């Protein structure tokens, strides 16, 4: 099946109608991550962060899940819903953060710290989750680490900026952090944030803890350059909640630029602007309208997770859900 350019006059509605018709015929639900192209977000049955969408997948009545995101997210959906067919419109849509550690590297790190508790950000592969004691999200990472006895070493992976944030909040000295990063979030730096904040001193700052500028945001608040109550370190789900509640006229957003679409829908009267308008994940943008339509029409590409790996990974995700409020997936 082929389609013409989605942006051409009169074709956007036709394409969306085709997607919804095929979804009904295939008994499928379409899920889209907040960083996806606006066209994908708008046509999806549900839009959100990776963990929220995976939980929707597990609870959905449909037998097929079409996950518009990156590969580890579709894997997590399969882990939580092993009996369902999970499709990703482009199997090559990877993640630089998830790729920053593999299972063999984690096993070697664990051998260097016998008895340590492994805490893995949910933005990891199924194989890494299977080697993990408990997963976490960006919104409950502090709670997860705080729940571990103070005398136990903790191996936190893979994001070094989220790990630094957790160490800063908990004050935990026996927290070891893997030196991984999301190349997009790491590229949103403190100098850019400082410059944007100086240009609009009344703006609120929504900063994802994966960002390289998270420490700078807290420094600006501490130095009085920005009122402390205007600085918010938030998961993507937390950003949407804050957008609906903010009284600010403008908000500077430090995360992947796809998030602006949902923020503007949540609070159209607020001027949301990216701290770095080049912070676009090319992996997320690999899911195009044409590929989504092809996935529904042809049933490709299906995501598989080894059953033993899935069982072990599922245990680490469930432990996460038992601690505090898991909140957003990232």
Buried (B, 14 or more C-beta within 10 A) or exposed (E): EEBEEBEEEEBBEEBBEBBBEBBEEBEBBBBBBBBBBBBBBBBBBEBBBBBBBBBBBBEBEBEBBBBBBBBBBBBBBBBBBBEBBBBBBBBEBBBBBBBBBBBEBBEEBBEEBEEBBBBBBBBBBBBBBBBBBBBBBBBBBBBBBBBBEEEEBBBBBBBBBBBBBBBBBBEBEEBBBBEBBBBBBBBBBBEBBBEBBEEBEEBBBBBBBBBBBBBBBBBBBEEEBBEEEBBBBBBBBBBBBBBEEBEBEEBBBBBBBBBBBBBBBBBEEBEBBBBBEEBBBEBBBBBBBBBBBBBBBEBBBBBEBEEEBBEBBBBBBEBBBEBBEBBBBB
